[in-house]
């Protein structure tokens, strides 16, 4: 997934995703030789599922 797609899915801005990459936090990503940043769909879903909080 491209950063714009991840931003729409997570409701983070594209800039927030870039900041997270720079700080080494957030969703795992891959930087291709072309410089393009990509996220695996499974990683995005796992990140979102891990952030769910269930009511007690």
Buried (B, 14 or more C-beta within 10 A) or exposed (E): BEBEBBBEBBEBEBEBBBEBBEEEEBBEBEEEEEEEBEBEEEBBEEBEEEEEEEEE
